[in-house]
Amino acid sequence: MIEAVDRLVGVLARLPGLGRRSAERIALRLVRDRGRGTAAELIAALQGLESQVRLCATCGAMTPADRDPCRICTDPRRETRSLCVVEDPSDIASIEASGAFQGRYHALMGRLSPMRGEGPRQLRVEALVRRIGDETIEEVILALNTDAESESTAQWLASKLAALGVKVTRIAYGLPVGSGIAYSDPVTLQRAIAGRMRM
């Protein structure tokens, strides 16, 4: 393979959801569409991303490069006693779109994953501990995913944070809206029944 194409494939393959084969298809498509300007548009979009977007130094959410801390961290109307801990900045955007939470956030930038060599030092755990000490946080809500690595991360964080005297809660599990019991796995059903609420 040509060196420039091989280098692009290598970079694309590191992105989540793209394996080597998908990365090769994208690279070859960019070569094929050369006269249409797709590669030039991609380059311009990536340069804009590099120069105009950053991650908030406080919570980790995406923010314009000239606004750090982000609008969520600086909004005086946000509830300051609760902090929602997520794995990724995209999780903040999803929770914000739901309108269900009016507090502040903290993105870990990953989860504990011994297989990938990601331990506590690779996550923003120390920054979280500092925030709990510096801010008036009474409750930390763990809004992590439900796979095995996320579950271990949640358990590890819960024990670490409970030692700080802060209330630690976990978001509820249940059946997705529009789905049925017949389509749910046993673990989801167990959690849905265990987390039942009075009507």
VENDA-V450051 format. One record per helix or strand of 2 or more residues. SS is the DSSP state (alpha for helix, beta for strand). FROM is the first residue (numbers start at 0). LEN is the number of residues. If there is no record, write none. Layout:
SS:FROM:LEN ; SS:FROM:LEN
//
This chain:
alpha:2:11 ; alpha:19:13 ; alpha:33:3 ; alpha:37:15 ; beta:52:3 ; beta:61:3 ; alpha:70:4 ; beta:81:5 ; alpha:88:10 ; beta:103:4 ; alpha:113:3 ; alpha:119:3 ; alpha:124:10 ; beta:138:4 ; alpha:147:15 ; beta:166:4 ; alpha:180:3 ; alpha:185:9
//
